[in-house]
Amino acid sequence: MAMPPTPTAPTRPTVRGLSAAQWPLALTVMLFAAMAAYGSFAYEGFFSAQVFLNLLIDNAFLAIVAVGMTFVILSGGIDLSVGSVIALTTMTLATLVERHGWAAAGAIPLVLALGALFGACQGLLIQRFRLQPFIVTLAGMFLARGLCYLISIDSISIGNEAFSELAQQRFELWEGASLSIGALIALVVVAAGIYLAHGTAFGRTVYAIGGNEQSALLMGLPVARTTVLVYALSGFCSALAGVVFAFYMLSGYGLHAMGLELDTIAAVVIGGTLLTGGVGYVAGTLFGVLILGVIQTLISFDGTLSSWWTRIVIGALLFAFCLLQRLFEAGRGRSPL
């Protein structure tokens, strides 16, 4: 039996060597470089090696969950449950480790499996019953957040010695520069996401579904299975981000990661992924996360601005990138990468 064909992209016009689909990513990278250059010029010690690495350390959980969200948005969907799944993961992990005496080696795989199962159930509802992803994942957001409070209405501190040592583990890169285990996990997830998106049939099918689902069906691609797997991947990444968040906070709490789903979507869009699906890069998402981190760092170094300026700047950038994406989309058509 012949294998179904994999989607291929038609030739697209380029401007100075870049296709219209690549320009949002190029602008994201240039914006990151410009903000980093400004910070280095305006504030002494702003862009030392450790300050840059701290962007990864402080935003590792956001980078991980954003990789999963990238695949969801590439497929033309959305996942509003990611922040709540992170909170539920921290609560479940803290409960297992602190109240039931589980070792981290047993508790972490369990919460990762539960996160993937939660996402797969959402994907199954979306695919099998043709429900809107917005509504299904909104229900998932409320469900996961509510389950947190069934476990405990209070924060659960993680005082387990082995877990704390693992969370505080640092890997020296060179003198005066180190990475946390969470940051290393984030880098591995980003690298795996890049390979999955651009080096596998699964990734090509995700792009095809986001470009035109009916065309993907006519090509014989496994649309139903891929849709479920995309949301399972998002659930797995959310649970893994929850583990890293638990490392970062050493606690589980139902209010952890409130509103993080919006930061995640912002990072993905600023990273150059179209909200309509079919176009985007996992590498761009990483730069989107770093841009959010640079904004926070700039405001912190300034010392005179309220932290609410972070939201204002992110909102302005989001408006600008949505407008740019609309313009680029009009100039390139709706073909998958």
SETORZA-896264 format. One line per 2 residues: number of its first residue (from 0); for each residue x, y, z of N, C-alpha, C. Coordinates in Angstrom, 3 decimals, m for minus. Atoms other than C-alpha are relative to their C-alpha. Example, Ala and Ser with C-alpha at 12.3 -4.5 7.8 and 13.67 -1.06 7.14 Angstrom:
0	0.890:m1.190:0.000:12.300:m4.500:7.800:0.900:1.200:0.000; m0.820:m1.190:m0.060:13.670:m1.060:7.140:m0.770:1.090:0.730
END
This chain:
0	0.851:m1.196:0.000:0.000:0.000:0.000:0.879:1.235:0.000; m0.834:m1.201:0.112:1.398:3.365:m0.983:m0.164:0.883:1.224
2	0.029:m0.927:m1.134:2.317:5.767:1.799:m0.625:1.305:m0.427; 0.574:m1.298:0.360:0.340:9.050:1.891:1.106:1.016:m0.211
4	m1.047:m0.980:0.279:2.306:11.942:0.446:0.149:0.991:1.125; m0.227:m1.053:m0.984:3.877:14.461:2.758:m0.158:1.341:m0.673
6	0.256:m1.293:0.614:2.932:18.108:2.210:1.286:0.692:m0.389; m1.141:m0.796:0.447:5.330:20.236:0.264:m0.462:1.411:m0.260
8	0.358:m1.405:0.142:5.406:23.989:0.027:0.241:0.467:m1.417; m0.237:m0.581:1.293:4.951:25.809:m3.245:1.020:1.106:0.089
10	m0.983:m1.080:0.029:7.488:28.342:m4.332:m0.663:1.307:0.395; 0.563:m1.257:m0.479:6.907:31.655:m2.573:0.959:1.134:m0.322
12	m0.872:m1.132:0.280:8.209:35.100:m3.388:0.856:0.345:1.196; m0.912:m0.380:m1.064:11.192:36.266:m1.391:0.348:1.465:m0.116
14	m0.469:m1.383:m0.050:12.362:39.684:m0.311:1.350:m0.014:0.680; m1.361:0.013:m0.522:16.129:39.999:0.123:0.358:m1.345:0.608
16	m0.387:1.343:m0.421:16.494:36.246:0.450:m0.911:m0.641:1.021; 0.922:0.543:m0.988:13.673:35.778:3.000:m1.394:m0.078:m0.585
18	1.398:0.106:0.401:10.198:34.477:2.268:m0.859:0.837:0.943; 0.907:m0.786:m0.843:7.202:36.365:3.614:m0.235:m0.689:1.336
20	0.218:0.736:m1.246:6.763:33.590:6.216:1.173:0.139:0.959; m1.190:m0.092:m0.843:10.313:34.116:7.498:0.229:1.395:0.558
22	m0.233:m1.364:m0.468:10.118:37.873:7.940:m0.420:0.247:1.450; 0.326:m0.204:m1.427:8.237:37.788:11.289:1.081:m0.537:0.924
24	m1.078:0.546:m0.812:10.964:35.528:12.697:1.219:0.901:m0.045; m1.151:m0.893:0.128:13.688:37.822:11.331:m0.204:1.268:0.821
26	0.290:m1.203:m0.791:11.976:40.841:12.921:0.087:m0.289:1.493; m0.093:0.385:m1.412:11.728:38.970:16.242:1.450:m0.034:0.455
28	m1.422:0.098:m0.344:15.467:38.212:16.234:0.622:1.393:0.042; m0.547:m1.359:0.023:16.299:41.811:15.268:m0.483:0.819:1.200
30	0.529:m0.723:m1.163:14.030:43.155:18.011:0.723:m0.431:1.263; m0.739:0.495:m1.169:15.717:40.928:20.601:1.404:0.593:0.041
32	m1.360:m0.548:0.059:19.162:42.070:19.433:0.006:1.491:0.332; 0.069:m1.443:m0.256:18.098:45.732:19.519:m0.249:0.277:1.480
34	0.284:m0.205:m1.421:16.671:45.458:23.052:1.207:m0.353:0.855; m1.197:0.385:m0.741:19.771:43.634:24.272:1.092:1.049:m0.140
36	m1.008:m1.028:0.237:22.023:46.266:22.676:m0.321:1.272:0.791; 0.397:m1.181:m0.773:20.028:49.080:24.267:0.287:m0.192:1.487
38	m0.253:0.266:m1.416:20.223:47.440:27.693:1.476:0.039:0.333; m1.443:m0.011:m0.226:23.968:46.950:27.357:0.561:1.412:m0.016
40	m0.459:m1.392:0.086:24.413:50.601:26.395:m0.496:0.832:1.171; 0.625:m0.860:m1.010:22.056:52.075:29.002:0.336:m0.398:1.432
42	m0.183:0.469:m1.372:22.809:49.915:32.052:1.262:m0.845:0.094; m1.258:0.728:m0.184:26.197:48.730:33.212:m0.273:m1.404:0.524
44	0.151:1.386:m0.420:26.375:44.974:33.554:m1.283:m0.652:m0.430; 1.297:0.548:0.404:23.017:44.475:31.864:0.138:m1.315:m0.732
46	m0.081:1.192:0.831:24.162:41.906:29.372:1.283:m0.772:0.241; m1.077:0.918:m0.344:26.832:40.052:31.236:m0.472:m1.425:m0.279
48	0.354:1.382:0.330:26.925:36.308:30.629:m1.079:m0.539:0.935; 0.950:0.557:m0.947:25.028:35.468:33.820:m1.364:0.668:m0.103
50	1.296:m0.669:0.189:22.338:38.111:33.203:m0.739:m0.636:m1.169; 0.630:0.657:1.146:21.698:36.538:29.800:m0.482:m1.394:0.384
52	0.403:1.348:m0.399:21.632:33.041:31.297:m1.191:0.034:0.953; 1.144:m0.134:m0.901:19.213:34.290:33.939:m1.318:0.137:m0.760
54	1.204:m0.051:0.821:16.756:34.990:31.114:m0.543:m1.410:m0.219; 0.405:1.391:0.174:16.710:31.252:30.490:m0.444:m0.626:1.317
56	0.311:0.595:m1.303:16.695:30.329:34.177:m1.375:0.456:0.483; 1.246:m0.553:m0.532:13.814:32.652:35.119:m1.207:m0.297:m0.887
58	1.117:0.228:0.931:11.728:31.815:32.029:0.010:m1.408:m0.580; m0.097:1.367:0.510:12.518:28.119:31.620:m1.369:m0.642:m0.128
60	1.328:0.613:0.052:8.972:27.001:32.458:m0.841:0.600:m1.116; 0.740:m0.650:1.087:7.544:29.567:30.001:0.469:m0.512:m1.352
62	m0.533:0.516:1.267:9.850:28.351:27.224:m0.526:m1.405:m0.283; 0.459:1.383:0.188:8.797:24.733:27.786:m1.466:m0.036:m0.420
64	1.426:0.027:0.329:5.059:25.389:27.762:m0.258:0.684:m1.344; 0.177:m0.697:1.276:5.463:27.748:24.778:0.310:m0.903:m1.181
66	m0.277:0.955:1.080:6.961:24.932:22.691:m1.261:m0.807:m0.311; 1.250:0.726:0.215:3.790:22.891:23.202:m1.064:0.867:m0.624
68	0.996:m0.921:0.553:1.621:25.931:22.487:0.290:0.305:m1.469; m0.351:m0.260:1.390:3.542:26.523:19.248:m0.612:m1.047:m0.921
70	0.579:1.062:0.821:2.444:23.144:17.891:m1.517:0.121:m0.066; 1.454:m0.171:m0.003:m1.158:23.806:18.938:m0.410:1.113:m0.960
72	0.349:m1.130:0.857:m1.250:27.189:17.207:0.354:m0.292:m1.453; m0.349:0.392:1.368:0.564:25.800:14.140:m1.101:m0.846:m0.628
74	1.072:0.854:0.508:m2.288:23.293:13.815:m1.318:0.752:m0.154; 1.206:m0.801:0.111:m4.822:26.129:13.904:m0.858:m0.005:1.249
76	0.756:0.066:m1.242:m5.898:25.565:17.524:0.490:0.995:1.031; m0.413:m0.834:m1.135:m5.444:27.188:20.911:m0.151:m0.853:1.257
78	0.080:0.752:m1.255:m4.873:25.849:24.437:0.057:0.974:1.168; 0.093:m0.933:m1.129:m6.063:27.973:27.347:0.212:m0.689:1.344
80	m0.083:0.744:m1.262:m5.530:25.243:29.943:1.420:m0.106:0.542; m1.392:0.295:m0.355:m1.714:25.356:30.108:0.384:0.525:1.381
82	m0.346:m0.546:m1.309:m1.412:27.632:33.160:m0.603:m0.813:1.123; 0.665:0.797:m1.027:m3.926:25.592:35.136:0.637:m1.377:0.129
84	m0.672:1.299:m0.057:m2.181:22.331:34.193:1.326:0.122:0.746; m1.233:m0.242:m0.755:1.079:23.808:35.499:m0.298:0.026:1.497
86	0.355:m0.082:m1.421:m0.617:24.662:38.813:m0.390:m1.370:0.544; 0.417:1.332:m0.446:m2.227:21.211:39.036:1.200:m0.932:0.128
88	m1.210:0.824:m0.082:1.133:19.598:38.338:0.792:0.302:1.260; m0.745:m0.350:m1.213:2.823:21.538:41.147:m0.717:m0.523:1.244
90	0.754:0.491:m1.154:0.017:20.616:43.555:0.112:m1.520:0.139; m0.083:1.457:m0.039:0.083:16.927:42.605:1.397:m0.449:0.413
92	m1.386:0.352:m0.320:3.869:16.778:42.772:0.306:0.262:1.466; m0.258:m0.340:m1.397:4.012:18.560:46.130:m0.716:m0.968:0.943
94	0.766:0.929:m0.841:1.305:16.293:47.555:0.664:m1.375:0.048; m0.618:1.321:0.051:3.000:13.098:46.388:1.321:m0.035:0.770
96	m1.325:m0.020:m0.618:6.444:14.135:47.607:m0.084:0.274:1.500; 0.028:m0.435:m1.395:5.513:15.830:50.881:m0.936:m0.827:0.877
98	1.004:0.628:m0.850:2.376:14.074:52.091:m0.028:m1.522:m0.126; 0.053:1.455:0.206:2.795:10.587:50.655:1.375:m0.632:m0.109
100	m1.355:0.526:m0.061:6.567:10.233:50.742:0.544:m0.592:m1.284; m0.509:0.515:1.270:7.069:9.544:47.047:1.365:0.603:m0.299
102	m1.260:m0.539:0.507:10.519:9.919:45.557:m0.285:0.786:m1.281; 0.177:m0.803:1.209:10.919:12.509:42.809:0.044:m0.863:m1.252
104	m0.144:0.880:1.164:11.918:9.710:40.402:m1.295:m0.726:m0.330; 1.288:0.628:0.259:8.456:8.193:40.783:m1.104:1.002:m0.261
106	1.066:m0.989:0.109:6.320:11.329:41.116:0.053:0.765:m1.326; m0.121:m0.815:1.218:7.707:13.238:38.115:m0.537:m0.726:m1.234
108	0.594:0.684:1.166:6.960:10.555:35.454:m1.518:m0.095:0.076; 1.451:0.106:m0.142:3.443:10.189:36.884:m0.692:1.297:m0.411
110	0.656:m1.268:0.337:2.575:13.890:36.624:0.179:0.332:m1.483; m0.183:m0.212:1.439:4.058:14.011:33.100:m1.011:m0.817:m0.796
112	0.978:0.847:0.672:1.843:11.106:32.057:m1.414:0.556:0.160; 1.321:m0.583:m0.233:m1.207:12.750:33.640:m0.207:1.250:m0.850
114	0.105:m1.194:0.839:m0.470:16.007:31.808:m0.258:m0.362:m1.453; 0.203:0.435:1.380:m0.205:14.208:28.463:m1.402:m0.572:m0.192
116	1.340:0.570:0.073:m3.435:12.311:29.186:m1.065:1.094:0.014; 0.941:m1.123:m0.069:m5.251:15.539:30.107:m0.078:0.705:m1.357
118	m0.017:m0.648:1.300:m4.148:17.154:26.846:m0.619:m0.870:m1.072; 0.558:0.914:1.001:m5.045:14.061:24.802:m1.522:m0.050:0.081
120	1.459:m0.013:m0.163:m8.569:14.066:26.261:m0.605:1.246:m0.624; 0.483:m1.225:0.633:m9.005:17.673:25.184:0.066:m0.117:m1.519
122	m0.139:0.181:1.443:m7.686:16.844:21.715:m1.044:m0.939:m0.560; 1.014:0.956:0.441:m10.070:13.880:21.458:m1.372:0.663:m0.081
124	1.276:m0.717:0.031:m13.056:16.080:22.335:m0.067:0.955:m1.195; m0.046:m0.952:1.109:m11.974:18.680:19.784:m0.144:m0.712:m1.332
126	0.003:0.708:1.282:m11.409:16.148:17.009:m1.261:m0.841:m0.198; 1.115:0.953:0.153:m14.172:13.598:17.676:m1.338:0.714:m0.116
128	1.301:m0.678:m0.033:m17.013:16.042:18.381:0.028:1.354:m0.700; m0.141:m1.242:0.774:m15.737:18.956:16.260:m0.339:1.224:0.841
130	0.221:m1.127:m0.896:m15.828:21.317:19.247:1.095:1.036:m0.204; m0.966:m1.075:0.131:m14.070:24.665:19.244:1.109:m0.143:1.042
132	m1.105:0.117:m0.972:m10.592:24.459:20.837:m0.081:1.026:1.124; 0.106:m1.057:m1.020:m11.243:27.736:22.664:m0.905:m0.464:1.141
134	0.960:0.398:m1.024:m14.274:26.304:24.496:0.494:m1.212:0.774; m0.462:1.217:m0.663:m12.786:22.881:25.220:1.138:0.301:0.969
136	m1.146:m0.280:m0.876:m9.527:24.238:26.624:m0.352:1.011:1.085; 0.494:m0.873:m1.070:m11.384:26.959:28.538:m0.609:m0.851:1.108
138	0.557:0.931:m0.989:m13.336:24.162:30.235:1.130:m0.742:0.709; m1.153:0.662:m0.604:m10.026:22.370:30.796:0.726:0.890:0.989
140	m0.637:m0.959:m0.901:m8.602:25.506:32.384:m0.739:0.040:1.341; 0.785:m0.034:m1.232:m11.458:25.680:34.903:0.097:m1.326:0.756
142	m0.059:1.312:m0.632:m11.332:21.936:35.549:1.319:m0.202:0.735; m1.312:0.206:m0.616:m7.587:21.800:36.225:0.201:0.917:1.202
144	m0.159:m0.939:m1.113:m7.666:24.911:38.403:m0.872:m0.427:1.176; 0.872:0.461:m1.076:m10.610:23.541:40.370:0.551:m1.229:0.712
146	m0.595:1.192:m0.609:m8.846:20.213:40.928:1.117:0.356:0.974; m1.048:m0.452:m0.928:m6.004:22.128:42.552:m0.564:0.217:1.398
148	0.569:m0.342:m1.298:m8.339:23.297:45.304:m0.676:m1.188:0.657; 0.432:1.237:m0.632:m9.726:19.802:45.823:1.141:m0.650:0.755
150	m1.184:0.534:m0.681:m6.183:18.819:46.757:0.290:0.809:1.261; m0.241:m0.875:m1.155:m5.602:21.829:49.029:m0.280:1.436:m0.402
152	0.211:m1.418:0.278:m6.669:25.450:49.268:1.225:0.827:0.390; m1.209:m0.683:m0.442:m3.296:26.335:50.774:1.198:m0.456:m0.819
154	m1.249:0.367:0.651:0.201:26.313:49.362:0.639:m1.171:0.742; m0.698:1.150:m0.586:2.147:23.084:49.937:1.487:0.172:m0.279
156	m1.440:m0.168:0.167:5.846:23.704:50.516:0.661:m1.355:m0.201; m0.750:1.227:0.255:8.279:21.102:49.226:1.319:0.090:0.756
158	m1.205:m0.031:m0.816:10.891:20.469:51.881:0.846:m1.250:m0.124; m0.738:1.238:0.208:12.054:17.084:50.671:1.442:0.304:m0.396
160	m1.407:m0.347:0.198:15.853:17.161:50.800:0.495:m0.356:m1.398; m0.463:0.429:1.324:16.471:15.179:47.609:m0.592:0.877:m1.090
162	0.658:m0.853:0.993:13.931:17.253:45.669:0.624:1.389:0.006; m0.601:m1.334:m0.107:15.424:20.519:46.969:1.402:0.021:m0.597
164	m1.345:0.056:0.579:18.934:19.452:46.037:m0.056:m0.048:m1.525; 0.171:0.078:1.445:17.756:18.565:42.532:m0.404:1.359:m0.564
166	0.477:m1.305:0.469:15.962:21.914:42.203:1.120:1.048:0.013; m1.051:m1.004:m0.147:19.021:23.878:43.342:1.293:m0.369:m0.721
168	m1.190:0.437:0.736:21.473:21.964:41.161:0.396:1.039:m1.051; m0.519:m0.953:0.993:23.646:24.319:39.087:1.119:m0.654:m0.797
170	m1.007:0.540:0.892:25.799:23.441:36.114:0.901:1.135:m0.471; m0.950:m1.055:0.354:28.905:25.593:35.723:0.398:m0.121:m1.470
172	m0.423:m0.039:1.399:29.537:26.603:32.119:1.429:0.514:m0.111; m1.344:m0.531:m0.169:32.573:28.709:32.890:m0.026:0.849:1.258
174	m0.065:m0.734:m1.257:33.716:30.862:35.781:m0.990:1.163:0.001; 0.963:m1.084:m0.138:30.897:33.119:36.923:m1.257:m0.166:m0.829
176	1.186:0.232:0.818:28.281:31.583:34.610:m0.492:m1.426:0.193; 0.560:1.328:m0.252:25.943:28.693:35.365:m1.457:m0.039:m0.433
178	1.392:0.229:0.367:22.586:27.214:34.372:m0.650:m0.925:1.016; 0.755:0.893:m0.866:19.884:25.593:36.472:m0.456:m1.213:m0.799
180	0.488:1.191:0.670:18.485:22.162:35.707:m1.247:0.323:m0.833; 1.190:m0.398:0.749:15.238:23.831:34.605:0.349:0.634:m1.338
182	m0.424:m0.642:1.238:17.055:25.956:32.023:0.532:m1.030:m0.991; m0.505:1.056:0.883:18.825:22.876:30.637:m1.151:m0.814:m0.590
184	1.170:0.719:0.501:15.504:21.054:30.367:m0.682:0.814:m1.095; 0.639:m0.873:0.990:14.071:24.060:28.506:0.750:m0.036:m1.329
186	m0.795:0.033:1.230:16.939:24.041:25.992:m0.181:m1.327:m0.729; 0.213:1.314:0.615:16.492:20.301:25.401:m1.378:m0.061:m0.657
188	1.364:m0.001:0.544:12.734:20.782:24.875:m0.073:0.833:m1.280; m0.004:m0.842:1.199:13.322:23.609:22.391:0.679:m0.735:m1.156
190	m0.707:0.745:1.047:15.855:21.511:20.456:m0.861:m1.150:m0.519; 0.879:1.086:0.412:13.461:18.545:20.430:m1.184:0.524:m0.799
192	1.123:m0.598:0.719:10.633:20.824:19.315:0.377:0.406:m1.414; m0.470:m0.381:1.335:12.680:22.154:16.402:0.106:m1.227:m0.896
194	m0.124:1.231:0.781:13.485:18.631:15.260:m1.377:m0.574:m0.336; 1.334:0.566:0.210:9.883:17.477:15.706:m0.774:0.782:m1.057
196	0.749:m0.837:0.935:8.509:20.419:13.723:0.529:m0.091:m1.422; m0.588:m0.120:1.340:10.950:20.373:10.814:0.667:m1.263:m0.508
198	m0.706:1.197:0.422:12.428:16.887:10.731:m0.806:m1.276:0.057; 0.831:1.198:m0.110:9.486:14.513:11.147:m1.286:0.157:m0.811
200	1.288:m0.022:0.699:6.309:13.551:9.299:m1.088:0.621:0.873; 0.967:m0.610:m0.916:4.354:14.557:12.413:0.013:1.521:m0.127
202	m0.105:m1.448:0.112:5.665:18.117:12.172:m0.554:0.511:m1.318; 0.501:m0.432:1.300:4.914:18.374:8.461:m1.520:m0.103:m0.073
204	1.460:0.137:m0.035:1.385:17.123:9.096:m0.639:1.120:0.815; 0.507:m1.119:m0.803:0.883:19.764:11.802:m0.074:1.266:m0.842
206	0.004:m1.171:0.884:1.870:22.475:9.311:m1.117:m0.110:m1.038; 1.014:0.195:1.032:m0.447:20.971:6.703:m1.407:0.219:0.559
208	1.313:m0.185:m0.625:m3.422:20.882:9.108:m0.266:1.487:0.235; 0.164:m1.427:m0.245:m2.837:24.502:10.080:m0.172:0.793:m1.285
210	0.139:m0.690:1.279:m2.505:25.523:6.435:m1.367:m0.184:m0.599; 1.329:0.301:0.541:m5.676:23.786:5.258:m0.350:m1.425:0.389
212	0.322:1.326:m0.510:m7.232:20.879:7.112:m0.638:m0.877:m1.066; 0.659:0.789:1.041:m9.409:19.782:4.193:1.010:m0.519:m1.014
214	m1.040:0.446:0.929:m6.396:19.647:1.880:0.822:m1.126:0.619; m0.749:1.054:m0.690:m4.536:17.586:4.497:m0.761:m1.319:m0.018
216	0.819:1.209:0.057:m7.440:15.123:4.607:0.028:m0.613:m1.396; m0.010:0.490:1.372:m7.508:14.861:0.821:1.342:m0.626:m0.368
218	m1.328:0.574:0.246:m3.776:14.121:0.857:0.207:m1.316:0.744; m0.100:1.256:m0.728:m4.439:11.162:3.140:0.808:0.082:1.268
220	m0.784:m0.172:m1.215:m2.634:12.612:6.143:m0.834:m0.350:1.234; 0.738:0.411:m1.210:m3.572:11.363:9.656:m0.421:1.206:0.839
222	0.416:m1.249:m0.644:m5.410:14.526:10.680:m0.530:m0.243:1.410; 0.611:0.251:m1.313:m7.439:13.052:13.559:1.054:m0.374:1.030
224	m1.032:0.436:m0.941:m4.495:11.278:15.194:0.954:1.142:0.347; m0.946:m1.085:m0.231:m2.209:14.287:14.771:m0.603:1.075:0.900
226	0.654:m1.005:m0.845:m4.751:16.670:16.324:0.022:m0.426:1.465; m0.029:0.502:m1.382:m5.020:14.481:19.428:1.419:0.053:0.551
228	m1.395:m0.005:m0.446:m1.231:14.147:19.604:0.506:1.411:0.275; m0.419:m1.388:m0.221:m0.766:17.918:19.333:m0.418:0.470:1.381
230	0.467:m0.431:m1.323:m2.890:18.525:22.424:0.616:m0.853:1.108; m0.725:0.823:m0.976:m1.248:15.582:24.206:1.398:0.566:0.224
232	m1.322:m0.614:m0.118:2.109:17.208:23.460:m0.068:1.279:0.826; 0.158:m1.232:m0.782:0.845:20.528:24.841:m0.207:m0.321:1.475
234	0.204:0.401:m1.394:m0.367:18.769:28.001:1.275:m0.501:0.643; m1.280:0.495:m0.518:2.974:16.999:28.386:0.942:1.167:0.292
236	m0.882:m1.155:m0.211:4.893:20.281:27.953:m0.463:0.833:1.192; 0.523:m0.747:m1.147:2.586:21.986:30.472:0.368:m0.692:1.307
238	m0.371:0.742:m1.213:3.204:19.215:33.010:1.495:0.105:0.267; m1.444:m0.147:m0.175:6.956:19.385:32.395:0.339:1.403:0.484
240	m0.189:m1.374:m0.486:6.778:23.176:32.829:m0.412:0.094:1.464; 0.408:0.022:m1.400:4.930:22.481:36.097:1.076:m0.582:0.905
242	m1.113:0.582:m0.768:7.803:20.281:37.286:1.108:1.038:0.175; m1.040:m1.034:m0.079:10.296:23.045:36.446:m0.459:1.153:0.892
244	0.538:m1.061:m0.866:8.009:25.590:38.137:0.098:m0.420:1.467; m0.140:0.506:m1.373:7.995:23.394:41.247:1.456:0.063:0.449
246	m1.416:m0.188:m0.321:11.809:23.362:41.108:0.276:1.453:0.352; m0.257:m1.436:m0.138:11.744:27.155:40.835:m0.598:0.557:1.289
248	0.716:m0.548:m1.154:9.211:27.805:43.622:0.102:m0.880:1.243; m0.026:0.982:m1.095:9.700:24.668:45.771:m1.323:m0.026:0.760
250	1.330:0.070:m0.609:5.972:24.600:46.377:m1.032:m0.343:m1.067; 1.156:0.185:0.860:2.639:23.619:44.914:m1.115:0.901:0.487
252	1.042:m0.950:m0.413:m0.218:26.128:44.889:m0.994:0.156:m1.143; 1.042:m0.148:1.002:m3.521:26.512:43.096:0.040:1.308:m0.747
254	m0.096:m1.298:0.666:m2.699:30.118:42.220:1.280:0.152:m0.808; m1.196:m0.058:0.836:0.611:29.288:40.540:m0.406:0.153:m1.474
256	0.151:m0.125:1.461:0.864:30.304:36.867:m1.331:0.620:m0.408; 1.224:m0.709:0.385:m2.251:32.503:36.901:0.296:0.906:m1.197
258	m0.170:m0.831:1.187:m2.567:34.093:33.469:1.167:m0.386:m0.885; m1.179:0.379:0.785:0.472:32.238:32.124:m0.373:m0.398:m1.425
260	0.409:0.356:1.350:m1.555:31.010:29.154:0.050:1.204:m0.938; m0.046:m1.207:0.830:m1.721:34.604:27.919:1.442:0.383:m0.320
262	m1.421:m0.242:0.262:2.036:35.105:28.319:0.530:m0.992:m1.032; m0.455:1.023:0.934:2.543:31.848:26.439:m0.432:0.317:m1.424
264	0.495:m0.369:1.326:0.356:32.892:23.527:0.745:1.212:m0.527; m0.741:m1.196:0.415:2.099:36.283:23.468:1.397:m0.361:m0.486
266	m1.353:0.404:0.398:5.532:34.627:23.316:m0.006:m0.691:m1.355; 0.085:0.726:1.268:4.445:32.358:20.455:m0.266:0.959:m1.150
268	0.337:m0.955:1.067:2.918:35.210:18.433:1.158:0.951:m0.266; m1.157:m0.884:0.176:5.842:37.568:19.055:1.142:m0.768:m0.655
270	m1.012:0.833:0.641:8.045:34.655:17.982:m0.242:m0.268:m1.466; 0.229:0.091:1.437:6.459:34.789:14.532:m0.966:m1.063:m0.452
272	0.971:1.019:0.391:3.823:32.038:14.596:m1.361:0.645:m0.245; 1.308:m0.559:0.337:0.558:32.936:12.867:m1.094:m0.632:0.852
274	1.107:0.513:m0.791:m2.535:32.616:15.062:m0.972:m0.815:m0.843; 0.875:0.762:0.886:m4.387:31.259:12.026:0.580:m1.364:m0.340
276	m0.609:1.302:0.187:m1.957:28.326:11.887:0.781:m0.131:m1.295; m0.706:0.348:1.218:0.340:26.798:9.314:1.345:0.648:m0.208
278	m1.263:m0.726:0.181:3.287:29.206:9.686:0.602:0.307:1.364; m0.670:m0.341:m1.237:5.835:29.553:12.451:1.217:m0.873:0.227
280	m1.238:0.699:m0.309:9.084:28.345:13.980:0.133:m0.136:1.511; m0.241:0.207:m1.430:9.855:26.825:17.383:1.145:0.888:0.477
282	m1.114:m0.885:m0.362:13.139:28.780:17.370:m0.495:1.423:0.224; 0.581:m1.328:m0.196:11.092:31.965:16.997:m0.684:0.129:1.343
284	0.648:m0.010:m1.313:9.108:31.017:20.087:1.016:0.222:1.113; m1.044:m0.221:m1.002:12.339:30.831:22.089:0.379:1.471:0.063
286	m0.326:m1.424:0.004:13.207:34.367:20.984:m1.160:0.826:0.548; 1.142:m0.698:m0.592:9.669:35.454:21.885:0.047:m0.045:1.516
288	m0.141:0.130:m1.457:10.207:34.119:25.412:1.125:0.887:0.512; m1.134:m0.824:m0.417:13.594:35.845:25.636:m0.338:1.486:m0.058
290	0.410:m1.402:0.080:12.041:39.139:24.515:m0.830:0.385:1.222; 0.779:m0.275:m1.214:9.511:38.926:27.358:0.921:0.119:1.208
292	m0.959:m0.064:m1.096:12.405:38.247:29.722:0.831:1.267:m0.034; m0.796:m1.231:0.129:14.448:41.180:28.370:m0.818:1.203:0.435
294	0.864:m1.119:m0.418:11.481:43.526:28.866:m0.035:0.095:1.520; 0.022:0.010:m1.471:11.207:42.466:32.517:1.337:0.437:0.582
296	m1.332:m0.340:m0.497:14.972:42.802:32.977:0.288:1.482:m0.183; m0.198:m1.431:0.240:15.072:46.280:31.421:m0.732:0.834:1.048
298	0.782:m0.744:m0.993:12.328:47.490:33.748:0.607:m0.163:1.386; m0.644:0.236:m1.292:14.085:45.888:36.713:1.271:0.830:0.145
300	m1.236:m0.778:m0.053:17.405:47.570:35.857:m0.299:1.496:0.092; 0.337:m1.419:m0.051:15.680:50.938:35.371:m0.314:0.423:1.429
302	0.275:m0.245:m1.414:14.267:50.831:38.893:m1.035:1.066:0.288; 0.963:m1.079:m0.241:11.872:53.771:38.419:m1.376:m0.318:m0.587
304	1.255:0.329:0.670:9.138:52.070:36.366:m0.744:m1.080:0.765; 0.834:1.020:m0.616:6.238:50.064:37.727:0.089:m1.289:m0.804
306	m0.027:1.294:0.685:6.154:46.366:36.936:m1.133:m0.122:m1.017; 1.106:0.050:0.964:2.875:47.033:35.099:0.438:0.446:m1.386
308	m0.506:m0.372:1.310:4.963:48.546:32.300:0.365:m1.222:m0.827; m0.262:1.240:0.727:5.904:44.977:31.421:m1.214:m0.399:m0.822
310	1.236:0.355:0.698:2.272:44.269:30.522:m0.303:0.981:m1.124; 0.281:m1.020:1.020:1.940:47.539:28.629:0.860:m0.224:m1.235
312	m0.914:0.205:1.131:4.998:46.874:26.482:m0.331:m1.292:m0.740; 0.350:1.267:0.644:4.028:43.239:25.843:m1.275:0.156:m0.825
314	1.234:m0.233:0.736:0.531:44.352:24.828:0.240:0.767:m1.296; m0.314:m0.782:1.199:1.932:46.932:22.406:0.717:m0.860:m1.042
316	m0.708:0.888:0.928:4.303:44.357:20.887:m0.945:m1.008:m0.635; 0.940:0.982:0.513:1.490:41.868:20.530:m0.885:0.611:m1.088
318	0.774:m0.703:1.021:m0.649:44.398:18.672:0.818:0.165:m1.277; m0.861:m0.260:1.159:2.275:45.252:16.399:0.256:m1.281:m0.792
320	m0.302:1.245:0.710:3.119:41.620:15.585:m1.245:m0.594:m0.644; 1.240:0.472:0.638:m0.526:40.712:14.934:m0.257:0.764:m1.297
322	0.182:m0.810:1.200:m0.733:43.598:12.465:1.004:m0.401:m1.077; m1.021:0.407:0.971:2.560:42.604:10.807:m0.327:m1.365:m0.599
324	0.353:1.324:0.506:1.420:38.993:10.541:m1.133:0.085:m1.002; 1.114:m0.170:0.933:m1.781:40.121:8.884:0.499:0.508:m1.348
326	m0.553:m0.551:1.238:0.192:42.119:6.344:0.794:m1.050:m0.770; m0.786:1.036:0.661:2.619:39.272:5.634:m0.895:m1.107:m0.551
328	0.915:1.042:0.448:m0.249:36.776:5.403:m0.696:0.411:m1.294; 0.649:m0.492:1.214:m1.960:38.958:2.801:0.937:m0.071:m1.194
330	m0.975:m0.014:1.079:1.265:39.017:0.787:0.500:m1.366:m0.414; m0.562:1.314:0.296:2.017:35.298:0.875:m1.022:m1.091:m0.308
332	0.994:1.061:0.165:m1.275:33.402:0.666:m0.036:m0.859:1.237; 0.199:0.855:m1.169:m2.166:30.521:2.995:0.588:m1.386:m0.202
334	m0.623:1.310:0.202:0.302:27.755:2.166:0.820:m0.382:1.206; m0.821:0.419:m1.108:1.974:25.705:4.893:1.461:0.056:m0.372
336	m1.436:m0.017:0.263:5.754:25.775:5.285:0.456:m1.354:m0.517
END
